[in-house]
Amino acid sequence: MAWTWVNGEYYSEVFASDRGLLYGDGCFTTMRLRRKADRYWYPDLWEYHQKRLHETCQALGISLPDVLADHVEKVLASAVIDALSDSDFAVLRITVTRGIGGHGYAPERDAAPTIVLSLGSFPVHYLEWQHRGVKADFASFRLGIQPVLAGLKTLNRLEQVILKQELLQRPEVHELIALDMEGHVTEATAANIFWRKGETWYTPCLSRAGVDGVMRQAVMMRNPEIQEVRVAPDVLLDADEMFMCNALMELVPIFQIADYQLPNVQLYPDGVETLLTREASE
């Protein structure tokens, strides 16, 4: 079950003529909310989520209203969130569309953006994954190459829908790793991936395809020595350690990919801080 606010109004409706619905003209970000000792809810990585929305809206030519933070504060202060979650975590998705107007694909110059906030329960299986790890394989579906939109979390997620459909047909694995049309490792179905060979950490370069997740950004910011590379899938079959991450699951170890067992499977109890902490203690 989920609750929705549209432009700050609870249980509002989105017009059928909204360009986000008609054309996927917009962007979104999904964040984890954490209930702390004072019983108030806080959005994890909020600065990264704000940055993502601002940068993506700028790339799409959408004017993001200054009231975004006010809308989020309104949701965090709502009693609905306590009724929703029995745990200390919840999920908030922020969707920004270009709004209503324009002729066909051509947008209206001064369209007023629509902001939709959707509050939902936390996928608790992520907590189990953090402690047990996951088994992955390579997807047969490949991601298209589009440098202009690469890295952005736009509303056009049909590729990820197809990947999830493929994953549903593969009950023997928890996750799939997608390649781009040129055969380069890109990302998981809804997460970014990192792997270590020797003393060096790597992650796929996302300048041509894929989504630059906020957790990926946080890991890269704290670990600037990580190398961004374009590699064939067989490179992963020689890795020493691997994990996937997104804003909800944090860091989840991958213990097997295809038939290859990772020789070093680590847990990441400190989330995004783990790599730095481990490096400092070694």
C-alpha positions in Angstrom: 0.0 0.0 0.0 1.2 3.5 -0.8 0.1 7.1 -0.1 0.6 9.9 -2.6 0.9 13.7 -2.5 0.6 15.8 -5.7 2.1 19.3 -5.5 1.8 19.2 -1.8 -1.8 18.0 -1.6 -2.6 14.6 0.0 -4.5 12.1 -2.1 -4.6 14.3 -5.1 -5.0 13.2 -8.7 -2.7 13.4 -11.7 -4.3 14.7 -14.8 -4.4 12.2 -17.7 -2.9 15.0 -19.9 0.2 15.3 -17.7 3.3 14.8 -19.9 4.8 12.5 -17.4 2.0 10.0 -18.1 1.8 10.7 -21.8 5.5 10.7 -22.8 7.5 9.8 -19.7 8.6 13.5 -19.7 10.2 13.8 -16.4 12.4 12.2 -13.8 12.3 10.6 -10.4 14.4 9.4 -7.5 13.6 6.9 -4.8 15.0 7.2 -1.3 15.1 5.3 2.0 13.6 7.0 5.0 15.0 6.1 8.4 13.3 6.6 11.8 15.8 7.7 14.4 15.8 7.9 18.2 13.7 11.1 18.2 11.0 9.1 16.3 11.3 11.5 13.4 11.9 10.3 9.9 15.0 11.3 7.9 15.8 10.8 4.2 19.1 9.0 3.7 21.5 10.6 1.2 19.1 13.6 0.8 21.7 15.9 -0.7 22.5 13.3 -3.4 18.8 12.9 -4.2 18.3 16.7 -4.5 21.4 17.0 -6.7 20.1 14.2 -8.9 16.7 15.9 -9.4 18.2 19.3 -10.1 20.7 18.0 -12.6 18.2 15.8 -14.4 15.6 18.5 -14.6 18.2 20.9 -15.9 19.3 18.3 -18.6 15.6 17.9 -19.6 14.8 21.6 -19.5 12.4 21.4 -16.6 12.3 24.1 -14.0 12.3 22.4 -10.6 10.2 24.4 -8.2 11.8 25.7 -5.0 9.0 24.1 -2.9 10.4 20.6 -3.3 12.0 20.5 0.1 8.8 21.9 1.7 6.8 19.1 0.2 9.2 16.5 1.5 9.1 18.0 5.0 5.3 17.9 4.9 5.4 14.1 4.2 8.0 13.4 6.8 5.9 15.2 9.4 2.7 13.3 8.4 1.2 10.8 10.7 0.6 8.6 7.7 4.2 7.5 7.6 4.0 6.0 11.1 0.9 4.0 10.1 2.6 2.8 7.0 5.8 1.3 8.5 6.3 -1.1 11.4 10.0 -1.0 10.9 12.5 1.8 11.1 12.6 2.2 7.3 10.2 3.4 4.7 10.5 4.5 1.0 9.8 7.9 -0.5 9.7 8.3 -4.3 9.8 11.8 -5.7 8.6 12.2 -9.3 8.9 15.4 -11.3 7.1 15.8 -14.6 7.1 18.7 -17.0 3.4 19.1 -16.3 0.6 19.8 -18.7 0.7 21.5 -22.1 2.3 21.6 -25.4 1.5 20.2 -28.9 2.3 16.5 -29.2 5.9 15.9 -28.2 6.7 19.6 -28.3 6.5 20.9 -24.7 5.0 24.2 -23.6 7.7 26.7 -22.9 6.4 27.8 -19.5 4.7 24.6 -18.3 4.3 24.3 -14.5 6.0 21.0 -13.4 4.1 18.4 -11.4 5.7 17.0 -8.2 4.4 13.7 -7.0 5.6 12.2 -3.7 4.7 8.5 -3.1 5.3 6.9 0.3 5.6 3.2 0.5 6.8 0.3 2.7 10.5 -0.8 2.7 11.4 -4.0 0.8 12.6 -6.0 3.8 14.2 -8.7 1.7 17.0 -6.2 1.1 18.0 -6.6 4.7 18.4 -10.3 4.2 20.4 -9.7 1.1 22.8 -7.5 3.0 23.6 -10.4 5.4 23.5 -13.3 3.0 24.5 -11.9 -0.4 23.0 -12.7 -3.8 23.5 -14.9 -6.8 23.6 -13.1 -10.2 23.8 -13.9 -13.8 24.0 -12.0 -17.1 20.8 -10.8 -18.8 20.1 -11.6 -22.4 18.4 -8.2 -22.9 20.8 -5.4 -23.7 20.6 -1.7 -22.9 20.5 0.8 -25.6 23.3 3.4 -26.0 22.2 7.1 -25.7 24.9 9.4 -24.3 22.6 12.3 -23.9 20.4 10.5 -21.4 23.0 8.1 -20.0 23.3 8.3 -16.2 19.9 10.1 -15.8 16.9 8.6 -13.9 14.2 9.7 -16.3 10.7 8.3 -16.3 11.5 6.2 -19.4 12.2 2.8 -17.6 11.0 0.3 -20.2 14.4 -1.3 -20.4 14.4 -2.0 -16.7 10.8 -3.3 -16.9 12.0 -5.8 -19.6 15.0 -6.7 -17.4 12.7 -7.4 -14.4 10.4 -9.5 -16.6 13.5 -11.6 -17.6 14.5 -11.9 -14.0 11.1 -13.2 -13.1 11.8 -16.1 -15.5 15.0 -16.9 -13.7 14.0 -18.0 -10.2 17.5 -19.6 -9.6 19.1 -16.1 -9.3 18.4 -13.0 -7.3 19.7 -10.5 -9.8 20.7 -10.0 -13.5 23.7 -8.0 -14.8 22.9 -6.1 -18.0 25.3 -5.3 -20.9 24.9 -2.5 -23.3 24.4 -3.0 -27.1 28.2 -3.2 -27.5 28.6 -5.9 -24.9 30.0 -3.8 -22.1 29.0 -4.5 -18.5 26.6 -1.7 -17.4 24.5 -2.3 -14.3 22.0 -4.6 -12.5 18.3 -4.4 -13.1 17.9 -1.7 -10.5 21.3 -1.3 -9.0 24.9 -0.4 -9.8 27.8 -2.8 -9.4 31.3 -2.7 -8.2 34.1 -5.3 -8.2 37.6 -5.7 -6.8 40.6 -7.3 -8.5 43.6 -7.4 -6.4 43.7 -4.1 -4.5 41.8 -2.1 -7.1 38.0 -1.4 -7.2 36.2 -0.9 -10.5 32.7 0.1 -11.6 31.2 0.4 -15.1 31.5 3.7 -17.0 28.0 5.0 -17.5 28.7 7.7 -20.1 26.8 5.8 -22.8 24.1 3.8 -21.0 22.9 3.0 -17.5 21.8 5.0 -14.4 24.2 6.8 -12.1 22.6 5.9 -8.8 22.8 8.1 -5.7 24.5 5.2 -3.7 27.0 4.8 -6.6 27.7 8.5 -6.4 28.2 8.3 -2.6 30.5 5.3 -2.9 32.5 7.1 -5.6 32.7 10.3 -3.6 34.1 8.5 -0.6 36.4 6.3 -2.6 37.8 8.4 -5.5 40.4 5.8 -6.4 37.7 3.5 -7.9 38.2 3.1 -11.6 35.4 3.6 -14.1 35.8 1.1 -17.0 34.2 -0.5 -20.0 34.7 -4.2 -19.8 33.4 -7.4 -21.3 31.4 -9.8 -19.0 34.3 -12.2 -18.7 36.2 -9.7 -16.6 33.6 -10.2 -13.8 34.3 -13.9 -13.9 37.8 -13.2 -12.6 36.9 -10.7 -9.8 38.0 -11.2 -6.2 35.0 -9.4 -4.7 31.8 -7.8 -5.9 28.7 -5.9 -4.6 25.7 -4.1 -6.0 24.1 -1.1 -4.5 21.2 1.4 -4.6 19.7 3.9 -2.3 17.4 1.3 -0.6 19.6 -1.8 -0.4 22.8 0.1 0.3 25.7 -2.4 -0.4 24.8 -6.0 -1.1 27.5 -8.6 -1.7 27.4 -10.8 -4.8 28.7 -14.3 -3.9 28.2 -15.9 -7.4 27.8 -14.7 -10.9 26.8 -17.2 -13.6 28.9 -20.3 -12.6 31.7 -18.3 -11.0 32.0 -18.3 -7.2 33.5 -15.1 -5.9 36.6 -16.1 -3.8 36.1 -13.2 -1.3 32.6 -12.5 0.0 32.4 -9.6 2.4 29.5 -8.0 4.3 29.2 -4.3 4.3 27.6 -3.4 7.7 28.6 0.2 7.6 27.0 0.7 4.1 28.7 3.4 2.1 31.4 3.9 4.7 32.5 0.2 4.6 35.3 0.4 2.0 37.0 3.4 3.6 36.7 1.8 7.1 38.1 -1.5 5.9 40.9 0.2 4.0 41.9 2.2 7.1 42.0 -0.9 9.3 44.1 -3.0 7.0 
